[in-house]
């Protein structure tokens, strides 16, 4: 567990990355997550910075008020190597995680921010929107956000108060279908 708390901490809110992005002025504070830059920063957290030395070591909340702010941050740390800013295996095998996705995240965050403002949003609809939405060229709107990472971001948005809580039944269905960490832990415990 202690070798990698971002990946292995049983209480995700105590993991170093989550502590940073939920800290004062962090991505998931209400003043930030309720804005377009806050949604952009949430995509940067889950899609690029999760489980990186950059997020663990630097005195930075993970909130980027603009694409230019992200690019300045990236440029100032690029010399430390590619793995400093991106853990390509953050959620298992690589799925094209790259700092190059930031431009697409900026554009996509506008749409996600608007979607989150719709009156009938739900946990499942947002998770599906993030993992399944394609652009006109058939490329994912949210590169690297498959079912697991979309689920994790949706949970982040629930914790931040930007998305309504799912029912236990709906959450259990998603966890079962994902067949990842939470489902494996339940099976290991014999539940």
N, CA and C atoms as an extended XYZ file, in Angstrom:
573
Properties=species:S:1:pos:R:3:atomname:S:1:resname:S:1:resid:I:1 pbc="F F F"
N         0.833       -1.196        0.000 N   UNK     1
C         0.000        0.000        0.000 CA  UNK     1
C         0.874        1.255        0.000 C   UNK     1
N         1.892        1.283        0.882 N   UNK     2
C         2.684        2.496        1.040 CA  UNK     2
C         3.627        2.776       -0.123 C   UNK     2
N         3.868        1.788       -0.969 N   UNK     3
C         4.744        2.013       -2.123 CA  UNK     3
C         4.099        2.936       -3.147 C   UNK     3
N         2.770        2.954       -3.188 N   UNK     4
C         2.072        3.807       -4.146 CA  UNK     4
C         0.679        4.126       -3.610 C   UNK     4
N         0.596        5.163       -2.799 N   UNK     5
C        -0.675        5.510       -2.172 CA  UNK     5
C        -1.732        6.000       -3.162 C   UNK     5
N        -1.322        6.636       -4.252 N   UNK     6
C        -2.328        7.082       -5.225 CA  UNK     6
C        -3.081        5.901       -5.819 C   UNK     6
N        -2.376        4.809       -6.055 N   UNK     7
C        -3.016        3.624       -6.640 CA  UNK     7
C        -3.620        2.699       -5.592 C   UNK     7
N        -2.995        2.594       -4.420 N   UNK     8
C        -3.345        1.527       -3.486 CA  UNK     8
C        -4.030        1.952       -2.196 C   UNK     8
N        -4.155        3.230       -1.933 N   UNK     9
C        -4.747        3.670       -0.674 CA  UNK     9
C        -6.217        3.245       -0.621 C   UNK     9
N        -6.609        2.481        0.415 N   UNK    10
C        -8.001        2.032        0.484 CA  UNK    10
C        -8.993        3.179        0.726 C   UNK    10
N        -8.512        4.303        1.197 N   UNK    11
C        -9.350        5.485        1.388 CA  UNK    11
C        -8.881        6.538        0.393 C   UNK    11
N        -9.487        6.554       -0.775 N   UNK    12
C        -8.991        7.369       -1.882 CA  UNK    12
C        -8.850        8.845       -1.549 C   UNK    12
N        -9.643        9.349       -0.618 N   UNK    13
C        -9.548       10.761       -0.253 CA  UNK    13
C        -8.268       11.071        0.525 C   UNK    13
N        -7.570       10.031        0.993 N   UNK    14
C        -6.298       10.223        1.691 CA  UNK    14
C        -5.097       10.027        0.778 C   UNK    14
N        -5.321        9.642       -0.452 N   UNK    15
C        -4.228        9.456       -1.408 CA  UNK    15
C        -3.623       10.825       -1.733 C   UNK    15
N        -2.301       10.902       -1.884 N   UNK    16
C        -1.637       12.199       -2.083 CA  UNK    16
C        -2.205       13.040       -3.228 C   UNK    16
N        -2.504       12.415       -4.349 N   UNK    17
C        -3.053       13.170       -5.478 CA  UNK    17
C        -4.401       13.783       -5.154 C   UNK    17
N        -5.282       13.009       -4.529 N   UNK    18
C        -6.608       13.522       -4.165 CA  UNK    18
C        -6.493       14.614       -3.104 C   UNK    18
N        -5.558       14.453       -2.175 N   UNK    19
C        -5.366       15.489       -1.159 CA  UNK    19
C        -4.994       16.813       -1.831 C   UNK    19
N        -4.108       16.752       -2.818 N   UNK    20
C        -3.691       17.978       -3.529 CA  UNK    20
C        -4.868       18.635       -4.242 C   UNK    20
N        -5.603       17.869       -5.015 N   UNK    21
C        -6.650       18.471       -5.853 CA  UNK    21
C        -7.910       18.840       -5.078 C   UNK    21
N        -8.009       18.397       -3.820 N   UNK    22
C        -9.141       18.796       -2.985 CA  UNK    22
C        -8.728       19.819       -1.933 C   UNK    22
N        -7.465       20.225       -1.948 N   UNK    23
C        -6.961       21.198       -0.982 CA  UNK    23
C        -7.482       22.601       -1.303 C   UNK    23
N        -7.183       23.539       -0.430 N   UNK    24
C        -7.565       24.927       -0.628 CA  UNK    24
C        -7.114       25.386       -2.011 C   UNK    24
N        -8.008       25.937       -2.792 N   UNK    25
C        -7.753       26.382       -4.173 CA  UNK    25
C        -7.508       25.242       -5.149 C   UNK    25
N        -7.775       24.011       -4.746 N   UNK    26
C        -7.587       22.860       -5.623 CA  UNK    26
C        -8.692       22.733       -6.659 C   UNK    26
N        -8.477       21.830       -7.569 N   UNK    27
C        -9.404       21.583       -8.670 CA  UNK    27
C       -10.828       21.340       -8.197 C   UNK    27
N       -10.984       20.526       -7.153 N   UNK    28
C       -12.316       20.068       -6.762 CA  UNK    28
C       -12.982       20.904       -5.673 C   UNK    28
N       -12.441       22.083       -5.359 N   UNK    29
C       -13.150       22.982       -4.455 CA  UNK    29
C       -14.327       23.582       -5.223 C   UNK    29
N       -15.370       23.980       -4.515 N   UNK    30
C       -16.594       24.410       -5.206 CA  UNK    30
C       -16.366       25.611       -6.121 C   UNK    30
N       -15.516       26.548       -5.721 N   UNK    31
C       -15.305       27.718       -6.584 CA  UNK    31
C       -14.608       27.342       -7.884 C   UNK    31
N       -13.857       26.247       -7.899 N   UNK    32
C       -13.143       25.850       -9.115 CA  UNK    32
C       -13.901       24.824       -9.950 C   UNK    32
N       -14.432       23.784       -9.314 N   UNK    33
C       -15.053       22.698      -10.082 CA  UNK    33
C       -16.346       23.149      -10.760 C   UNK    33
N       -16.919       24.236      -10.299 N   UNK    34
C       -18.137       24.763      -10.920 CA  UNK    34
C       -17.839       25.724      -12.064 C   UNK    34
N       -16.636       25.621      -12.613 N   UNK    35
C       -16.226       26.486      -13.719 CA  UNK    35
C       -15.643       25.650      -14.856 C   UNK    35
N       -15.594       26.238      -16.031 N   UNK    36
C       -14.962       25.563      -17.170 CA  UNK    36
C       -13.502       25.203      -16.860 C   UNK    36
N       -12.675       26.130      -16.313 N   UNK    37
C       -11.296       25.747      -15.979 CA  UNK    37
C       -11.218       24.632      -14.931 C   UNK    37
N       -12.194       24.573      -14.045 N   UNK    38
C       -12.214       23.501      -13.048 CA  UNK    38
C       -12.430       22.142      -13.692 C   UNK    38
N       -13.333       22.076      -14.652 N   UNK    39
C       -13.566       20.814      -15.370 CA  UNK    39
C       -12.330       20.451      -16.187 C   UNK    39
N       -11.715       21.439      -16.823 N   UNK    40
C       -10.455       21.203      -17.540 CA  UNK    40
C        -9.408       20.623      -16.591 C   UNK    40
N        -9.270       21.214      -15.418 N   UNK    41
C        -8.284       20.745      -14.440 CA  UNK    41
C        -8.597       19.334      -13.958 C   UNK    41
N        -9.884       19.014      -13.831 N   UNK    42
C       -10.276       17.654      -13.443 CA  UNK    42
C        -9.860       16.653      -14.520 C   UNK    42
N       -10.027       17.026      -15.790 N   UNK    43
C        -9.583       16.158      -16.890 CA  UNK    43
C        -8.062       16.016      -16.887 C   UNK    43
N        -7.354       17.099      -16.603 N   UNK    44
C        -5.888       17.045      -16.509 CA  UNK    44
C        -5.481       16.111      -15.374 C   UNK    44
N        -6.161       16.209      -14.233 N   UNK    45
C        -5.841       15.348      -13.088 CA  UNK    45
C        -6.008       13.879      -13.442 C   UNK    45
N        -7.176       13.502      -13.913 N   UNK    46
C        -7.439       12.087      -14.205 CA  UNK    46
C        -6.776       11.618      -15.498 C   UNK    46
N        -6.624       12.508      -16.468 N   UNK    47
C        -6.114       12.111      -17.780 CA  UNK    47
C        -4.624       12.271      -17.991 C   UNK    47
N        -3.961       13.053      -17.120 N   UNK    48
C        -2.522       13.272      -17.293 CA  UNK    48
C        -1.765       13.138      -15.973 C   UNK    48
N        -2.105       13.930      -14.975 N   UNK    49
C        -1.277       14.051      -13.772 CA  UNK    49
C        -1.471       12.981      -12.704 C   UNK    49
N        -2.525       12.193      -12.776 N   UNK    50
C        -2.761       11.212      -11.713 CA  UNK    50
C        -1.551       10.297      -11.538 C   UNK    50
N        -1.160       10.095      -10.288 N   UNK    51
C        -0.072        9.191       -9.906 CA  UNK    51
C         1.283        9.606      -10.501 C   UNK    51
N         1.543       10.905      -10.527 N   UNK    52
C         2.826       11.381      -11.039 CA  UNK    52
C         3.637       12.062       -9.947 C   UNK    52
N         4.944       12.082      -10.176 N   UNK    53
C         5.828       12.804       -9.266 CA  UNK    53
C         5.459       14.283       -9.247 C   UNK    53
N         5.088       14.829      -10.380 N   UNK    54
C         4.740       16.252      -10.454 CA  UNK    54
C         3.650       16.596       -9.451 C   UNK    54
N         2.615       15.812       -9.400 N   UNK    55
C         1.510       16.103       -8.492 CA  UNK    55
C         1.908       15.851       -7.040 C   UNK    55
N         2.719       14.829       -6.802 N   UNK    56
C         3.134       14.515       -5.430 CA  UNK    56
C         4.146       15.513       -4.884 C   UNK    56
N         5.111       15.909       -5.698 N   UNK    57
C         6.238       16.704       -5.212 CA  UNK    57
C         6.005       18.207       -5.207 C   UNK    57
N         5.283       18.705       -6.167 N   UNK    58
C         5.178       20.149       -6.341 CA  UNK    58
C         4.127       20.765       -5.431 C   UNK    58
N         4.369       22.005       -5.077 N   UNK    59
C         3.408       22.754       -4.279 CA  UNK    59
C         2.405       23.394       -5.242 C   UNK    59
N         1.565       22.555       -5.804 N   UNK    60
C         0.581       23.005       -6.796 CA  UNK    60
C        -0.726       22.277       -6.528 C   UNK    60
N        -1.826       22.998       -6.588 N   UNK    61
C        -3.135       22.427       -6.251 CA  UNK    61
C        -3.763       21.625       -7.381 C   UNK    61
N        -3.146       21.647       -8.560 N   UNK    62
C        -3.725       20.944       -9.694 CA  UNK    62
C        -4.778       21.740      -10.437 C   UNK    62
N        -5.026       22.978      -10.023 N   UNK    63
C        -6.001       23.822      -10.718 CA  UNK    63
C        -5.281       24.695      -11.740 C   UNK    63
N        -5.777       24.657      -12.982 N   UNK    64
C        -5.207       25.444      -14.073 CA  UNK    64
C        -6.306       26.354      -14.615 C   UNK    64
N        -6.198       27.666      -14.400 N   UNK    65
C        -7.263       28.578      -14.814 CA  UNK    65
C        -7.408       28.755      -16.322 C   UNK    65
N        -6.464       28.200      -17.078 N   UNK    66
C        -6.534       28.310      -18.538 CA  UNK    66
C        -5.628       27.258      -19.167 C   UNK    66
N        -5.797       27.056      -20.458 N   UNK    67
C        -4.899       26.166      -21.195 CA  UNK    67
C        -3.483       26.729      -21.163 C   UNK    67
N        -3.353       28.041      -21.242 N   UNK    68
C        -2.027       28.678      -21.188 CA  UNK    68
C        -1.344       28.403      -19.849 C   UNK    68
N        -2.109       28.411      -18.760 N   UNK    69
C        -1.532       28.118      -17.441 CA  UNK    69
C        -1.004       26.686      -17.400 C   UNK    69
N        -1.761       25.742      -17.979 N   UNK    70
C        -1.282       24.361      -18.056 CA  UNK    70
C        -0.003       24.283      -18.876 C   UNK    70
N         0.018       24.952      -20.027 N   UNK    71
C         1.188       24.882      -20.910 CA  UNK    71
C         2.426       25.480      -20.245 C   UNK    71
N         2.242       26.531      -19.467 N   UNK    72
C         3.358       27.116      -18.717 CA  UNK    72
C         3.866       26.121      -17.680 C   UNK    72
N         2.945       25.489      -16.958 N   UNK    73
C         3.302       24.472      -15.961 CA  UNK    73
C         4.059       23.328      -16.625 C   UNK    73
N         3.520       22.822      -17.720 N   UNK    74
C         4.154       21.709      -18.424 CA  UNK    74
C         5.551       22.088      -18.909 C   UNK    74
N         5.685       23.247      -19.519 N   UNK    75
C         6.982       23.684      -20.057 CA  UNK    75
C         8.024       23.833      -18.955 C   UNK    75
N         7.593       24.279      -17.787 N   UNK    76
C         8.553       24.486      -16.699 CA  UNK    76
C         9.034       23.176      -16.071 C   UNK    76
N         8.370       22.064      -16.383 N   UNK    77
C         8.769       20.766      -15.809 CA  UNK    77
C         9.135       19.730      -16.862 C   UNK    77
N         9.028       20.077      -18.115 N   UNK    78
C         9.309       19.141      -19.205 CA  UNK    78
C        10.719       18.558      -19.119 C   UNK    78
N        11.681       19.350      -18.673 N   UNK    79
C        13.077       18.901      -18.595 CA  UNK    79
C        13.277       17.751      -17.603 C   UNK    79
N        12.305       17.498      -16.763 N   UNK    80
C        12.417       16.428      -15.763 CA  UNK    80
C        12.080       15.056      -16.339 C   UNK    80
N        11.687       15.023      -17.592 N   UNK    81
C        11.386       13.757      -18.258 CA  UNK    81
C         9.900       13.518      -18.416 C   UNK    81
N         9.559       12.657      -19.371 N   UNK    82
C         8.150       12.383      -19.693 CA  UNK    82
C         7.392       11.773      -18.523 C   UNK    82
N         8.042       10.910      -17.750 N   UNK    83
C         7.324       10.234      -16.666 CA  UNK    83
C         7.064       11.152      -15.476 C   UNK    83
N         7.701       12.300      -15.425 N   UNK    84
C         7.462       13.234      -14.325 CA  UNK    84
C         6.036       13.783      -14.382 C   UNK    84
N         5.550       14.030      -15.577 N   UNK    85
C         4.216       14.606      -15.769 CA  UNK    85
C         3.144       13.593      -16.148 C   UNK    85
N         3.538       12.417      -16.612 N   UNK    86
C         2.571       11.417      -17.076 CA  UNK    86
C         3.006       10.031      -16.633 C   UNK    86
N         2.109        9.316      -15.950 N   UNK    87
C         2.322        7.897      -15.653 CA  UNK    87
C         1.466        7.129      -16.655 C   UNK    87
N         2.106        6.612      -17.680 N   UNK    88
C         1.355        5.919      -18.743 CA  UNK    88
C         0.637        4.672      -18.227 C   UNK    88
N         1.058        4.158      -17.085 N   UNK    89
C         0.422        2.972      -16.508 CA  UNK    89
C        -0.408        3.321      -15.271 C   UNK    89
N        -0.854        4.546      -15.174 N   UNK    90
C        -1.575        5.005      -13.981 CA  UNK    90
C        -2.777        4.138      -13.634 C   UNK    90
N        -3.457        3.632      -14.631 N   UNK    91
C        -4.653        2.810      -14.402 CA  UNK    91
C        -4.507        1.431      -15.024 C   UNK    91
N        -3.292        0.993      -15.235 N   UNK    92
C        -3.061       -0.284      -15.904 CA  UNK    92
C        -2.307       -0.045      -17.196 C   UNK    92
N        -2.608       -0.853      -18.196 N   UNK    93
C        -1.876       -0.700      -19.459 CA  UNK    93
C        -2.144        0.671      -20.069 C   UNK    93
N        -1.179        1.133      -20.809 N   UNK    94
C        -1.259        2.480      -21.373 CA  UNK    94
C        -2.385        2.614      -22.394 C   UNK    94
N        -2.949        3.790      -22.438 N   UNK    95
C        -3.992        4.088      -23.419 CA  UNK    95
C        -3.769        5.488      -23.985 C   UNK    95
N        -2.539        5.735      -24.393 N   UNK    96
C        -2.154        7.005      -25.030 CA  UNK    96
C        -2.186        8.201      -24.091 C   UNK    96
N        -1.956        7.963      -22.799 N   UNK    97
C        -1.863        9.090      -21.860 CA  UNK    97
C        -0.684        9.954      -22.274 C   UNK    97
N        -0.915       11.245      -22.395 N   UNK    98
C         0.127       12.153      -22.857 CA  UNK    98
C        -0.246       13.590      -22.527 C   UNK    98
N         0.767       14.407      -22.314 N   UNK    99
C         0.512       15.835      -22.124 CA  UNK    99
C        -0.069       16.455      -23.393 C   UNK    99
N         0.113       15.794      -24.516 N   UNK   100
C        -0.422       16.297      -25.788 CA  UNK   100
C        -1.955       16.307      -25.799 C   UNK   100
N        -2.575       15.580      -24.886 N   UNK   101
C        -4.040       15.539      -24.829 CA  UNK   101
C        -4.643       16.795      -24.196 C   UNK   101
N        -3.814       17.651      -23.626 N   UNK   102
C        -4.328       18.832      -22.923 CA  UNK   102
C        -5.159       19.737      -23.829 C   UNK   102
N        -4.733       19.939      -25.064 N   UNK   103
C        -5.516       20.786      -25.980 CA  UNK   103
C        -6.922       20.224      -26.183 C   UNK   103
N        -7.009       18.916      -26.381 N   UNK   104
C        -8.319       18.284      -26.553 CA  UNK   104
C        -9.127       18.355      -25.260 C   UNK   104
N        -8.459       18.200      -24.109 N   UNK   105
C        -9.162       18.309      -22.831 CA  UNK   105
C        -9.741       19.714      -22.651 C   UNK   105
N        -9.007       20.734      -23.086 N   UNK   106
C        -9.520       22.101      -22.971 CA  UNK   106
C       -10.809       22.248      -23.780 C   UNK   106
N       -10.776       21.786      -25.015 N   UNK   107
C       -11.972       21.876      -25.865 CA  UNK   107
C       -13.118       21.035      -25.305 C   UNK   107
N       -12.826       19.803      -24.912 N   UNK   108
C       -13.856       18.893      -24.406 CA  UNK   108
C       -14.439       19.373      -23.080 C   UNK   108
N       -13.628       20.041      -22.277 N   UNK   109
C       -14.105       20.498      -20.967 CA  UNK   109
C       -15.229       21.519      -21.101 C   UNK   109
N       -15.252       22.275      -22.176 N   UNK   110
C       -16.357       23.222      -22.411 CA  UNK   110
C       -17.679       22.461      -22.517 C   UNK   110
N       -17.653       21.367      -23.257 N   UNK   111
C       -18.865       20.560      -23.454 CA  UNK   111
C       -19.271       19.830      -22.173 C   UNK   111
N       -18.286       19.305      -21.461 N   UNK   112
C       -18.597       18.601      -20.214 CA  UNK   112
C       -19.148       19.577      -19.177 C   UNK   112
N       -18.566       20.759      -19.093 N   UNK   113
C       -19.064       21.784      -18.166 CA  UNK   113
C       -20.525       22.116      -18.481 C   UNK   113
N       -20.841       22.281      -19.750 N   UNK   114
C       -22.227       22.566      -20.157 CA  UNK   114
C       -23.138       21.383      -19.840 C   UNK   114
N       -22.678       20.175      -20.118 N   UNK   115
C       -23.469       18.961      -19.857 CA  UNK   115
C       -23.790       18.843      -18.369 C   UNK   115
N       -22.811       19.164      -17.522 N   UNK   116
C       -23.009       19.079      -16.073 CA  UNK   116
C       -24.014       20.112      -15.564 C   UNK   116
N       -24.300       21.113      -16.361 N   UNK   117
C       -25.267       22.147      -15.975 CA  UNK   117
C       -26.692       21.804      -16.386 C   UNK   117
N       -26.866       20.727      -17.134 N   UNK   118
C       -28.205       20.315      -17.551 CA  UNK   118
C       -28.988       19.796      -16.345 C   UNK   118
N       -30.301       20.025      -16.320 N   UNK   119
C       -31.095       19.654      -15.146 CA  UNK   119
C       -31.244       18.150      -14.904 C   UNK   119
N       -31.153       17.333      -15.919 N   UNK   120
C       -31.432       15.901      -15.741 CA  UNK   120
C       -30.176       15.027      -15.744 C   UNK   120
N       -29.049       15.585      -15.376 N   UNK   121
C       -27.819       14.788      -15.405 CA  UNK   121
C       -27.857       13.704      -14.336 C   UNK   121
N       -27.135       12.648      -14.592 N   UNK   122
C       -27.010       11.571      -13.613 CA  UNK   122
C       -25.584       11.043      -13.656 C   UNK   122
N       -25.231       10.313      -12.644 N   UNK   123
C       -23.909        9.702      -12.562 CA  UNK   123
C       -23.648        8.839      -13.793 C   UNK   123
N       -24.602        7.971      -14.119 N   UNK   124
C       -24.411        7.054      -15.245 CA  UNK   124
C       -24.344        7.785      -16.582 C   UNK   124
N       -25.163        8.818      -16.749 N   UNK   125
C       -25.140        9.533      -18.032 CA  UNK   125
C       -23.822       10.278      -18.228 C   UNK   125
N       -23.285       10.842      -17.169 N   UNK   126
C       -22.002       11.554      -17.288 CA  UNK   126
C       -20.863       10.568      -17.492 C   UNK   126
N       -20.879        9.457      -16.777 N   UNK   127
C       -19.830        8.450      -16.970 CA  UNK   127
C       -19.835        7.972      -18.422 C   UNK   127
N       -21.002        7.699      -18.954 N   UNK   128
C       -21.112        7.263      -20.353 CA  UNK   128
C       -20.708        8.369      -21.318 C   UNK   128
N       -21.114        9.579      -21.033 N   UNK   129
C       -20.757       10.716      -21.889 CA  UNK   129
C       -19.233       10.840      -21.995 C   UNK   129
N       -18.544       10.719      -20.871 N   UNK   130
C       -17.084       10.853      -20.857 CA  UNK   130
C       -16.417        9.692      -21.588 C   UNK   130
N       -16.877        8.485      -21.365 N   UNK   131
C       -16.191        7.327      -21.965 CA  UNK   131
C       -16.608        7.044      -23.404 C   UNK   131
N       -17.800        7.470      -23.803 N   UNK   132
C       -18.325        7.040      -25.103 CA  UNK   132
C       -18.461        8.121      -26.174 C   UNK   132
N       -18.421        9.390      -25.814 N   UNK   133
C       -18.665       10.444      -26.795 CA  UNK   133
C       -17.523       10.543      -27.800 C   UNK   133
N       -17.909       10.593      -29.065 N   UNK   134
C       -16.948       10.705      -30.171 CA  UNK   134
C       -17.152       12.040      -30.877 C   UNK   134
N       -16.090       12.520      -31.469 N   UNK   135
C       -16.154       13.744      -32.270 CA  UNK   135
C       -16.535       13.373      -33.701 C   UNK   135
N       -16.675       14.357      -34.556 N   UNK   136
C       -17.088       14.094      -35.943 CA  UNK   136
C       -16.093       13.202      -36.686 C   UNK   136
N       -14.823       13.214      -36.276 N   UNK   137
C       -13.817       12.353      -36.921 CA  UNK   137
C       -13.732       10.966      -36.273 C   UNK   137
N       -14.679       10.653      -35.408 N   UNK   138
C       -14.806        9.355      -34.730 CA  UNK   138
C       -13.780        9.140      -33.613 C   UNK   138
N       -12.933       10.129      -33.345 N   UNK   139
C       -11.975       10.021      -32.244 CA  UNK   139
C       -12.700       10.335      -30.941 C   UNK   139
N       -12.230        9.765      -29.817 N   UNK   140
C       -12.882       10.058      -28.538 CA  UNK   140
C       -12.801       11.544      -28.193 C   UNK   140
N       -13.878       12.078      -27.667 N   UNK   141
C       -13.856       13.466      -27.219 CA  UNK   141
C       -12.918       13.618      -26.026 C   UNK   141
N       -12.852       12.559      -25.206 N   UNK   142
C       -12.014       12.567      -24.009 CA  UNK   142
C       -10.960       11.469      -24.155 C   UNK   142
N        -9.845       11.756      -24.847 N   UNK   143
C        -8.836       10.713      -25.073 CA  UNK   143
C        -8.324       10.142      -23.760 C   UNK   143
N        -8.137        8.869      -23.721 N   UNK   144
C        -7.646        8.062      -22.586 CA  UNK   144
C        -8.707        7.799      -21.525 C   UNK   144
N        -9.916        8.325      -21.699 N   UNK   145
C       -10.968        8.116      -20.708 CA  UNK   145
C       -11.857        6.955      -21.127 C   UNK   145
N       -11.429        5.755      -20.761 N   UNK   146
C       -12.256        4.585      -20.968 CA  UNK   146
C       -13.240        4.455      -19.818 C   UNK   146
N       -13.907        3.313      -19.693 N   UNK   147
C       -14.917        3.132      -18.645 CA  UNK   147
C       -14.400        3.347      -17.218 C   UNK   147
N       -13.186        2.866      -16.900 N   UNK   148
C       -12.664        3.015      -15.538 CA  UNK   148
C       -12.354        4.472      -15.210 C   UNK   148
N       -11.606        5.142      -16.050 N   UNK   149
C       -11.210        6.525      -15.757 CA  UNK   149
C       -12.429        7.445      -15.787 C   UNK   149
N       -13.376        7.182      -16.670 N   UNK   150
C       -14.624        7.955      -16.696 CA  UNK   150
C       -15.393        7.758      -15.387 C   UNK   150
N       -15.412        6.524      -14.892 N   UNK   151
C       -16.057        6.232      -13.605 CA  UNK   151
C       -15.380        7.019      -12.481 C   UNK   151
N       -14.048        6.984      -12.447 N   UNK   152
C       -13.313        7.675      -11.387 CA  UNK   152
C       -13.549        9.179      -11.434 C   UNK   152
N       -13.576        9.754      -12.625 N   UNK   153
C       -13.856       11.185      -12.740 CA  UNK   153
C       -15.288       11.486      -12.307 C   UNK   153
N       -16.231       10.645      -12.674 N   UNK   154
C       -17.619       10.853      -12.245 CA  UNK   154
C       -17.725       10.807      -10.722 C   UNK   154
N       -17.007        9.887      -10.092 N   UNK   155
C       -16.996        9.827       -8.623 CA  UNK   155
C       -16.389       11.112       -8.054 C   UNK   155
N       -15.288       11.578       -8.651 N   UNK   156
C       -14.688       12.849       -8.218 CA  UNK   156
C       -15.724       13.973       -8.271 C   UNK   156
N       -16.507       13.998       -9.333 N   UNK   157
C       -17.511       15.048       -9.505 CA  UNK   157
C       -18.646       14.914       -8.492 C   UNK   157
N       -18.981       13.688       -8.114 N   UNK   158
C       -19.976       13.476       -7.052 CA  UNK   158
C       -19.433       14.016       -5.737 C   UNK   158
N       -18.212       13.629       -5.382 N   UNK   159
C       -17.606       14.093       -4.129 CA  UNK   159
C       -17.526       15.618       -4.071 C   UNK   159
N       -17.307       16.241       -5.225 N   UNK   160
C       -17.180       17.701       -5.284 CA  UNK   160
C       -18.537       18.409       -5.315 C   UNK   160
N       -19.620       17.637       -5.387 N   UNK   161
C       -20.953       18.230       -5.402 CA  UNK   161
C       -21.403       18.718       -6.768 C   UNK   161
N       -20.692       18.346       -7.795 N   UNK   162
C       -21.049       18.789       -9.154 CA  UNK   162
C       -21.993       17.810       -9.838 C   UNK   162
N       -22.135       16.639       -9.286 N   UNK   163
C       -22.946       15.581       -9.885 CA  UNK   163
C       -23.730       14.894       -8.774 C   UNK   163
N       -25.000       14.550       -9.004 N   UNK   164
C       -25.780       13.878       -7.965 CA  UNK   164
C       -25.241       12.476       -7.661 C   UNK   164
N       -25.410       12.062       -6.422 N   UNK   165
C       -24.998       10.715       -6.016 CA  UNK   165
C       -25.818        9.667       -6.760 C   UNK   165
N       -25.163        8.586       -7.181 N   UNK   166
C       -25.918        7.482       -7.783 CA  UNK   166
C       -26.561        6.652       -6.677 C   UNK   166
N       -27.554        5.861       -7.030 N   UNK   167
C       -28.110        4.929       -6.055 CA  UNK   167
C       -27.094        3.811       -5.835 C   UNK   167
N       -27.214        3.119       -4.735 N   UNK   168
C       -26.318        2.001       -4.447 CA  UNK   168
C       -26.457        0.932       -5.528 C   UNK   168
N       -27.687        0.690       -5.977 N   UNK   169
C       -27.921       -0.310       -7.020 CA  UNK   169
C       -27.190        0.057       -8.313 C   UNK   169
N       -27.308        1.313       -8.737 N   UNK   170
C       -26.638        1.743       -9.973 CA  UNK   170
C       -25.122        1.682       -9.824 C   UNK   170
N       -24.633        2.069       -8.667 N   UNK   171
C       -23.191        2.013       -8.425 CA  UNK   171
C       -22.698        0.572       -8.444 C   UNK   171
N       -23.443       -0.320       -7.830 N   UNK   172
C       -23.066       -1.739       -7.823 CA  UNK   172
C       -23.038       -2.309       -9.237 C   UNK   172
N       -23.981       -1.896      -10.057 N   UNK   173
C       -24.010       -2.355      -11.450 CA  UNK   173
C       -22.757       -1.908      -12.191 C   UNK   173
N       -22.376       -0.647      -12.013 N   UNK   174
C       -21.183       -0.118      -12.682 CA  UNK   174
C       -19.933       -0.830      -12.185 C   UNK   174
N       -19.793       -0.975      -10.874 N   UNK   175
C       -18.617       -1.633      -10.295 CA  UNK   175
C       -18.513       -3.065      -10.798 C   UNK   175
N       -19.629       -3.755      -10.858 N   UNK   176
C       -19.640       -5.133      -11.350 CA  UNK   176
C       -19.216       -5.207      -12.813 C   UNK   176
N       -19.754       -4.312      -13.638 N   UNK   177
C       -19.406       -4.309      -15.066 CA  UNK   177
C       -17.944       -3.955      -15.296 C   UNK   177
N       -17.416       -3.040      -14.488 N   UNK   178
C       -16.009       -2.657      -14.642 CA  UNK   178
C       -15.084       -3.828      -14.321 C   UNK   178
N       -15.423       -4.571      -13.268 N   UNK   179
C       -14.603       -5.713      -12.881 CA  UNK   179
C       -13.194       -5.317      -12.468 C   UNK   179
N       -13.021       -4.107      -11.958 N   UNK   180
C       -11.697       -3.601      -11.576 CA  UNK   180
C       -11.512       -3.717      -10.071 C   UNK   180
N       -10.728       -2.820       -9.501 N   UNK   181
C       -10.319       -2.869       -8.100 CA  UNK   181
C       -11.425       -3.096       -7.093 C   UNK   181
N       -12.491       -2.291       -7.158 N   UNK   182
C       -13.572       -2.416       -6.179 CA  UNK   182
C       -14.248       -3.775       -6.275 C   UNK   182
N       -14.524       -4.226       -7.479 N   UNK   183
C       -15.173       -5.534       -7.670 CA  UNK   183
C       -14.257       -6.657       -7.207 C   UNK   183
N       -12.984       -6.558       -7.528 N   UNK   184
C       -12.024       -7.590       -7.118 CA  UNK   184
C       -11.901       -7.650       -5.602 C   UNK   184
N       -11.931       -6.490       -4.948 N   UNK   185
C       -11.845       -6.454       -3.487 CA  UNK   185
C       -13.066       -7.109       -2.849 C   UNK   185
N       -14.242       -6.861       -3.411 N   UNK   186
C       -15.473       -7.465       -2.890 CA  UNK   186
C       -15.404       -8.983       -3.012 C   UNK   186
N       -14.918       -9.481       -4.136 N   UNK   187
C       -14.774      -10.927       -4.343 CA  UNK   187
C       -13.756      -11.500       -3.361 C   UNK   187
N       -12.631      -10.820       -3.178 N   UNK   188
C       -11.599      -11.296       -2.248 CA  UNK   188
C       -12.131      -11.398       -0.824 C   UNK   188
N       -13.017      -10.462       -0.457 N   UNK   189
C       -13.582      -10.475        0.890 CA  UNK   189
C       -14.703      -11.490        1.027 C   UNK   189
N       -15.091      -12.118       -0.066 N   UNK   190
C       -16.145      -13.119       -0.027 CA  UNK   190
C       -17.537      -12.535        0.090 C   UNK   190
N       -17.697      -11.306       -0.337 N   UNK   191
C       -19.019      -10.658       -0.229 CA  UNK   191
C       -19.837      -10.817       -1.490 C   UNK   191
